[in-house]
Amino acid sequence: MNSPRRAQTASIFDVMTIAREFAPAVGRATGFVQRAIRMRRDRRRLHAMPDHMLKDMGIARCEISSSTRFRSGSTAWLRPSGE
């Protein structure tokens, strides 16, 4: 016969097990949202820059959206061409 204390302890371990299972998914979702916010902020800042500054960075105004899309190395246009 299970005691109420033992049942409570078992449910706490179940919750911890579930939390461990979902933690990676929550971390990925959080990372996705943070990256989306950062990209939106970067686009806004790039659109606020004058054309001559964008040209110095090697991008045209029409390339801002494609330069800040979801992909690995999305800041590749910020690196010097020698890297």
TIMI-2910 file (N, C-alpha, C, CB; in pm, 1 decimal, decimal comma, always signed):
<rs>
+----------+----------+----------+----------+----------+----------+----------+----------+----------+----------+----------+----------+------+
!      n_x !      n_y !      n_z !     ca_x !     ca_y !     ca_z !      c_x !      c_y !      c_z !     cb_x !     cb_y !     cb_z ! resn !
+----------+----------+----------+----------+----------+----------+----------+----------+----------+----------+----------+----------+------+
!    +84,6 !   -117,7 !     +0,0 !     +0,0 !     +0,0 !     +0,0 !    +89,0 !   +123,8 !     +0,0 !    -96,2 !     -0,1 !   +122,1 !  Met !
!    +62,3 !   +214,5 !    -89,9 !   +142,4 !   +336,2 !   -100,6 !    +97,3 !   +439,8 !     +0,5 !   +134,1 !   +393,7 !   -241,6 !  Asn !
!   +192,4 !   +500,9 !    +63,1 !   +159,4 !   +608,6 !   +155,8 !   +146,4 !   +739,1 !    +76,5 !   +268,0 !   +621,5 !   +268,3 !  Ser !
!    +73,6 !   +836,8 !   +129,9 !    +58,5 !   +965,1 !    +59,2 !   +194,1 !  +1032,9 !    +36,2 !    -34,0 !  +1059,2 !   +138,7 !  Pro !
!   +284,9 !  +1016,7 !   +130,9 !   +417,3 !  +1079,0 !   +117,8 !   +493,9 !  +1016,1 !     +1,0 !   +498,3 !  +1064,2 !   +249,8 !  Arg !
!   +484,0 !   +884,2 !     -8,2 !   +554,8 !   +814,8 !   -117,0 !   +494,4 !   +853,5 !   -252,8 !   +548,2 !   +660,2 !    -96,8 !  Arg !
!   +362,7 !   +868,0 !   -260,0 !   +296,3 !   +908,9 !   -384,3 !   +338,1 !  +1050,3 !   -422,5 !   +142,7 !   +900,8 !   -369,4 !  Ala !
!   +350,6 !  +1138,7 !   -324,1 !   +392,5 !  +1276,4 !   -350,8 !   +535,8 !  +1277,5 !   -402,5 !   +380,3 !  +1363,7 !   -223,3 !  Gln !
!   +623,2 !  +1199,8 !   -343,5 !   +762,0 !  +1191,9 !   -387,5 !   +769,8 !  +1138,1 !   -529,6 !   +843,9 !  +1103,5 !   -292,5 !  Thr !
!   +691,5 !  +1038,4 !   -560,0 !   +691,0 !   +981,0 !   -694,7 !   +644,3 !  +1083,5 !   -796,2 !   +601,6 !   +856,6 !   -700,4 !  Ala !
!   +543,1 !  +1163,1 !   -762,8 !   +493,6 !  +1262,3 !   -858,3 !   +596,1 !  +1372,7 !   -881,2 !   +361,8 !  +1322,6 !   -809,0 !  Ser !
!   +674,3 !  +1406,7 !   -780,1 !   +780,3 !  +1507,4 !   -796,3 !   +885,6 !  +1455,3 !   -892,1 !   +844,7 !  +1543,5 !   -659,8 !  Ile !
!   +922,5 !  +1328,1 !   -877,8 !  +1021,0 !  +1270,1 !   -969,1 !   +965,2 !  +1262,7 !  -1110,3 !  +1063,4 !  +1130,4 !   -921,4 !  Phe !
!   +836,2 !  +1234,5 !  -1125,3 !   +773,9 !  +1231,7 !  -1257,8 !   +780,0 !  +1369,9 !  -1322,4 !   +627,4 !  +1183,5 !  -1247,9 !  Asp !
!   +751,3 !  +1472,1 !  -1245,3 !   +756,9 !  +1609,0 !  -1296,5 !   +898,9 !  +1643,4 !  -1337,5 !   +705,6 !  +1709,1 !  -1191,4 !  Val !
!   +997,4 !  +1604,1 !  -1258,1 !  +1137,0 !  +1632,2 !  -1291,3 !  +1177,7 !  +1556,8 !  -1418,4 !  +1229,6 !  +1593,4 !  -1173,3 !  Met !
!  +1130,6 !  +1434,4 !  -1432,7 !  +1161,0 !  +1356,7 !  -1553,4 !  +1100,3 !  +1423,7 !  -1675,8 !  +1108,6 !  +1212,0 !  -1540,2 !  Thr !
!   +977,6 !  +1466,0 !  -1663,7 !   +911,6 !  +1536,1 !  -1774,5 !   +985,3 !  +1665,6 !  -1807,0 !   +763,9 !  +1566,1 !  -1739,8 !  Ile !
!  +1025,2 !  +1739,9 !  -1704,7 !  +1098,5 !  +1865,2 !  -1725,8 !  +1229,3 !  +1838,9 !  -1799,0 !  +1126,0 !  +1935,5 !  -1591,4 !  Ala !
!  +1300,3 !  +1731,8 !  -1762,0 !  +1425,3 !  +1697,7 !  -1831,1 !  +1400,7 !  +1662,5 !  -1976,9 !  +1494,9 !  +1581,3 !  -1761,0 !  Arg !
!  +1288,0 !  +1598,2 !  -2003,3 !  +1255,2 !  +1560,2 !  -2140,7 !  +1224,3 !  +1681,8 !  -2227,1 !  +1136,8 !  +1464,7 !  -2141,9 !  Glu !
!  +1155,7 !  +1779,8 !  -2170,8 !  +1114,5 !  +1896,4 !  -2247,4 !  +1214,9 !  +2010,9 !  -2245,5 !   +984,5 !  +1945,2 !  -2196,2 !  Phe !
!  +1313,0 !  +2006,3 !  -2158,8 !  +1409,6 !  +2115,7 !  -2147,3 !  +1480,2 !  +2146,5 !  -2279,2 !  +1512,5 !  +2082,2 !  -2041,9 !  Ala !
!  +1528,5 !  +2047,3 !  -2353,8 !  +1593,2 !  +2080,8 !  -2481,5 !  +1498,6 !  +2150,7 !  -2579,9 !  +1648,3 !  +1954,5 !  -2545,6 !  Pro !
!  +1374,3 !  +2107,6 !  -2585,5 !  +1278,0 !  +2169,5 !  -2676,3 !  +1249,2 !  +2313,1 !  -2634,4 !  +1147,7 !  +2088,3 !  -2680,4 !  Ala !
!  +1235,7 !  +2334,7 !  -2506,1 !  +1212,3 !  +2470,8 !  -2455,6 !  +1334,6 !  +2557,8 !  -2484,5 !  +1181,5 !  +2469,0 !  -2302,5 !  Val !
!  +1453,1 !  +2502,1 !  -2467,0 !  +1575,6 !  +2576,8 !  -2496,0 !  +1584,8 !  +2614,1 !  -2642,8 !  +1697,8 !  +2495,9 !  -2455,7 !  Gly !
!  +1549,3 !  +2521,5 !  -2731,7 !  +1551,1 !  +2551,2 !  -2874,7 !  +1448,8 !  +2658,7 !  -2909,7 !  +1523,9 !  +2424,4 !  -2955,7 !  Arg !
!  +1330,3 !  +2649,2 !  -2851,7 !  +1225,8 !  +2748,1 !  -2879,3 !  +1268,3 !  +2885,5 !  -2829,4 !  +1092,6 !  +2706,5 !  -2814,0 !  Ala !
!  +1327,9 !  +2888,7 !  -2711,8 !  +1375,5 !  +3015,5 !  -2657,2 !  +1484,2 !  +3074,5 !  -2746,0 !  +1428,2 !  +2996,3 !  -2514,2 !  Thr !
!  +1575,2 !  +2989,8 !  -2791,0 !  +1680,9 !  +3035,8 !  -2880,3 !  +1625,6 !  +3088,4 !  -3011,7 !  +1778,7 !  +2923,7 !  -2907,1 !  Gly !
!  +1523,6 !  +3021,9 !  -3064,6 !  +1459,3 !  +3064,1 !  -3188,2 !  +1398,5 !  +3203,1 !  -3171,7 !  +1351,4 !  +2963,0 !  -3230,3 !  Phe !
!  +1327,3 !  +3223,5 !  -3061,2 !  +1263,1 !  +3352,6 !  -3035,8 !  +1368,7 !  +3461,8 !  -3016,8 !  +1171,3 !  +3344,2 !  -2911,3 !  Val !
!  +1474,1 !  +3431,6 !  -2941,3 !  +1579,8 !  +3531,2 !  -2921,5 !  +1645,9 !  +3568,6 !  -3053,2 !  +1684,8 !  +3478,8 !  -2823,7 !  Gln !
!  +1669,2 !  +3470,1 !  -3137,7 !  +1732,8 !  +3496,8 !  -3266,9 !  +1640,6 !  +3579,2 !  -3355,8 !  +1770,6 !  +3365,0 !  -3337,0 !  Arg !
!  +1511,4 !  +3550,4 !  -3354,3 !  +1415,8 !  +3627,6 !  -3433,5 !  +1411,3 !  +3772,6 !  -3388,0 !  +1276,5 !  +3565,5 !  -3424,3 !  Ala !
!  +1413,2 !  +3794,1 !  -3257,2 !  +1413,9 !  +3930,5 !  -3204,0 !  +1541,1 !  +4002,7 !  -3245,0 !  +1400,6 !  +3929,2 !  -3050,7 !  Ile !
!  +1655,1 !  +3934,6 !  -3236,3 !  +1782,7 !  +3995,2 !  -3274,0 !  +1785,6 !  +4029,4 !  -3422,9 !  +1898,8 !  +3901,0 !  -3239,4 !  Arg !
!  +1733,8 !  +3939,8 !  -3507,0 !  +1732,6 !  +3966,5 !  -3651,4 !  +1642,7 !  +4085,8 !  -3683,9 !  +1685,2 !  +3841,8 !  -3729,0 !  Met !
!  +1529,6 !  +4093,4 !  -3618,4 !  +1439,3 !  +4206,3 !  -3642,1 !  +1505,0 !  +4337,7 !  -3600,6 !  +1306,9 !  +4186,5 !  -3565,5 !  Arg !
!  +1573,4 !  +4336,1 !  -3486,9 !  +1644,5 !  +4455,1 !  -3440,6 !  +1755,8 !  +4492,9 !  -3538,4 !  +1702,7 !  +4431,8 !  -3299,9 !  Arg !
!  +1831,4 !  +4392,5 !  -3585,9 !  +1939,9 !  +4418,6 !  -3680,2 !  +1887,5 !  +4476,3 !  -3811,2 !  +2018,2 !  +4290,6 !  -3707,4 !  Asp !
!  +1776,5 !  +4421,7 !  -3861,1 !  +1717,1 !  +4475,7 !  -3983,7 !  +1677,0 !  +4621,0 !  -3965,7 !  +1595,5 !  +4392,9 !  -4025,4 !  Arg !
!  +1615,3 !  +4650,0 !  -3852,7 !  +1571,8 !  +4787,2 !  -3825,3 !  +1692,4 !  +4880,6 !  -3822,0 !  +1494,3 !  +4794,6 !  -3691,4 !  Arg !
!  +1801,2 !  +4838,2 !  -3758,2 !  +1921,5 !  +4920,8 !  -3751,1 !  +1986,4 !  +4938,5 !  -3888,2 !  +2021,5 !  +4859,3 !  -3654,1 !  Arg !
!  +1989,6 !  +4831,7 !  -3966,3 !  +2048,8 !  +4842,3 !  -4100,0 !  +1966,4 !  +4934,3 !  -4190,3 !  +2060,8 !  +4703,3 !  -4164,0 !  Leu !
!  +1834,4 !  +4925,0 !  -4182,2 !  +1749,6 !  +5013,4 !  -4263,0 !  +1765,4 !  +5159,8 !  -4220,9 !  +1602,4 !  +4971,1 !  -4251,3 !  His !
!  +1803,1 !  +5184,4 !  -4097,3 !  +1821,8 !  +5321,7 !  -4050,1 !  +1955,4 !  +5382,2 !  -4095,8 !  +1813,3 !  +5325,3 !  -3898,3 !  Ala !
!  +2047,8 !  +5298,8 !  -4142,1 !  +2179,4 !  +5347,1 !  -4184,7 !  +2172,3 !  +5411,5 !  -4322,7 !  +2280,9 !  +5232,2 !  -4185,6 !  Met !
!  +2257,4 !  +5511,6 !  -4345,2 !  +2264,3 !  +5570,3 !  -4479,8 !  +2329,3 !  +5472,2 !  -4578,0 !  +2343,6 !  +5703,7 !  -4477,1 !  Pro !
!  +2302,1 !  +5492,8 !  -4705,4 !  +2350,7 !  +5401,9 !  -4809,8 !  +2502,7 !  +5389,4 !  -4811,5 !  +2302,7 !  +5449,1 !  -4945,2 !  Asp !
!  +2574,3 !  +5498,7 !  -4785,3 !  +2720,6 !  +5491,0 !  -4791,2 !  +2777,3 !  +5400,5 !  -4681,9 !  +2781,0 !  +5630,7 !  -4779,2 !  His !
!  +2712,0 !  +5393,5 !  -4566,1 !  +2758,4 !  +5302,8 !  -4460,8 !  +2729,3 !  +5157,5 !  -4497,4 !  +2692,0 !  +5337,7 !  -4326,4 !  Met !
!  +2614,3 !  +5133,0 !  -4557,4 !  +2583,3 !  +4997,6 !  -4602,5 !  +2682,6 !  +4953,8 !  -4710,0 !  +2438,6 !  +4989,9 !  -4656,4 !  Leu !
!  +2716,9 !  +5046,7 !  -4798,4 !  +2813,4 !  +5015,1 !  -4904,1 !  +2949,2 !  +4980,3 !  -4843,7 !  +2827,3 !  +5133,6 !  -5002,1 !  Lys !
!  +2989,3 !  +5051,3 !  -4737,6 !  +3114,6 !  +5020,0 !  -4669,2 !  +3113,8 !  +4877,7 !  -4612,5 !  +3139,9 !  +5120,9 !  -4556,9 !  Asp !
!  +2996,8 !  +4829,7 !  -4570,8 !  +2985,3 !  +4693,4 !  -4519,0 !  +2970,8 !  +4590,8 !  -4629,7 !  +2867,6 !  +4683,2 !  -4425,1 !  Met !
!  +2949,0 !  +4637,6 !  -4751,4 !  +2940,6 !  +4545,3 !  -4863,8 !  +2801,9 !  +4493,0 !  -4892,8 !  +3029,4 !  +4431,9 !  -4840,0 !  Gly !
!  +2699,5 !  +4563,0 !  -4846,3 !  +2563,4 !  +4520,1 !  -4879,6 !  +2484,1 !  +4638,6 !  -4932,2 !  +2492,8 !  +4458,2 !  -4756,1 !  Ile !
!  +2387,5 !  +4609,5 !  -5015,5 !  +2295,4 !  +4711,0 !  -5065,6 !  +2169,1 !  +4706,2 !  -4980,3 !  +2262,3 !  +4688,7 !  -5217,5 !  Ala !
!  +2093,8 !  +4814,2 !  -4985,4 !  +1971,5 !  +4820,9 !  -4905,9 !  +1875,5 !  +4706,2 !  -4940,9 !  +1902,1 !  +4956,2 !  -4927,4 !  Arg !
!  +1871,8 !  +4667,1 !  -5067,0 !  +1781,2 !  +4559,1 !  -5108,2 !  +1827,7 !  +4422,1 !  -5057,5 !  +1769,4 !  +4556,3 !  -5260,7 !  Cys !
!  +1949,9 !  +4411,1 !  -5005,9 !  +2003,0 !  +4284,3 !  -4955,9 !  +1985,9 !  +4266,4 !  -4805,1 !  +2148,8 !  +4273,5 !  -4990,9 !  Glu !
!  +1931,7 !  +4364,6 !  -4737,1 !  +1921,9 !  +4359,0 !  -4591,0 !  +1839,6 !  +4238,9 !  -4545,3 !  +1860,0 !  +4488,3 !  -4536,8 !  Ile !
!  +1723,3 !  +4217,8 !  -4603,7 !  +1638,2 !  +4106,3 !  -4561,2 !  +1704,5 !  +3971,6 !  -4585,6 !  +1504,8 !  +4111,6 !  -4633,8 !  Ser !
!  +1765,7 !  +3955,9 !  -4702,3 !  +1829,1 !  +3827,1 !  -4731,7 !  +1955,4 !  +3806,6 !  -4648,8 !  +1862,7 !  +3817,2 !  -4880,4 !  Ser !
!  +2017,3 !  +3914,6 !  -4605,4 !  +2138,5 !  +3902,5 !  -4523,9 !  +2109,0 !  +3868,5 !  -4379,2 !  +2217,4 !  +4030,1 !  -4529,7 !  Ser !
!  +1985,3 !  +3887,9 !  -4337,8 !  +1950,2 !  +3863,6 !  -4197,2 !  +1845,1 !  +3754,5 !  -4184,0 !  +1899,6 !  +3992,3 !  -4131,9 !  Thr !
!  +1848,6 !  +3654,8 !  -4270,4 !  +1754,2 !  +3542,4 !  -4263,4 !  +1805,1 !  +3435,8 !  -4168,7 !  +1730,7 !  +3482,1 !  -4402,6 !  Arg !
!  +1715,5 !  +3342,3 !  -4132,7 !  +1752,8 !  +3229,3 !  -4048,8 !  +1840,2 !  +3133,6 !  -4127,9 !  +1627,9 !  +3156,8 !  -3995,0 !  Phe !
!  +1964,7 !  +3127,5 !  -4094,7 !  +2057,4 !  +3029,4 !  -4149,2 !  +2185,5 !  +3039,1 !  -4067,9 !  +2084,2 !  +3053,1 !  -4302,6 !  Arg !
!  +2264,3 !  +2936,1 !  -4072,8 !  +2389,7 !  +2940,7 !  -3998,3 !  +2481,8 !  +3040,8 !  -4066,1 !  +2456,5 !  +2799,7 !  -3990,0 !  Ser !
!  +2550,6 !  +3119,5 !  -3986,1 !  +2641,2 !  +3219,7 !  -4041,5 !  +2565,6 !  +3335,8 !  -4102,9 !  +2731,9 !  +3156,9 !  -4145,3 !  Gly !
!  +2452,0 !  +3374,0 !  -4043,9 !  +2370,5 !  +3480,2 !  -4102,1 !  +2440,6 !  +3615,7 !  -4099,5 !  +2238,5 !  +3489,8 !  -4028,8 !  Ser !
!  +2549,1 !  +3626,5 !  -4025,9 !  +2623,7 !  +3752,4 !  -4023,9 !  +2747,7 !  +3743,1 !  -4112,1 !  +2663,7 !  +3789,2 !  -3880,1 !  Thr !
!  +2744,1 !  +3654,3 !  -4210,2 !  +2860,1 !  +3635,5 !  -4297,0 !  +2897,5 !  +3763,7 !  -4369,0 !  +2832,9 !  +3525,7 !  -4398,2 !  Ala !
!  +2801,4 !  +3848,2 !  -4399,2 !  +2829,9 !  +3971,4 !  -4470,0 !  +2904,7 !  +4070,9 !  -4381,8 !  +2701,2 !  +4033,0 !  -4520,7 !  Trp !
!  +2907,6 !  +4048,0 !  -4250,8 !  +2979,6 !  +4138,8 !  -4160,9 !  +3128,8 !  +4102,9 !  -4150,8 !  +2915,7 !  +4135,8 !  -4021,3 !  Leu !
!  +3165,0 !  +3981,2 !  -4191,1 !  +3304,2 !  +3939,2 !  -4180,2 !  +3384,6 !  +3994,5 !  -4296,7 !  +3314,7 !  +3785,9 !  -4175,5 !  Arg !
!  +3509,8 !  +4032,0 !  -4272,2 !  +3594,9 !  +4073,4 !  -4383,2 !  +3608,0 !  +3960,4 !  -4484,1 !  +3733,7 !  +4116,3 !  -4332,5 !  Pro !
!  +3623,7 !  +3995,6 !  -4610,2 !  +3624,4 !  +3895,2 !  -4716,5 !  +3741,8 !  +3798,3 !  -4704,1 !  +3628,5 !  +3963,3 !  -4852,0 !  Ser !
!  +3847,4 !  +3832,5 !  -4631,0 !  +3962,7 !  +3744,0 !  -4615,8 !  +3940,4 !  +3629,3 !  -4518,7 !  +4080,2 !  +3822,9 !  -4571,2 !  Gly !
!  +3831,1 !  +3630,1 !  -4443,3 !  +3808,0 !  +3524,6 !  -4342,9 !  +3722,9 !  +3414,0 !  -4397,0 !  +3743,1 !  +3581,5 !  -4219,3 !  Glu !
+----------+----------+----------+----------+----------+----------+----------+----------+----------+----------+----------+----------+------+
</rs>
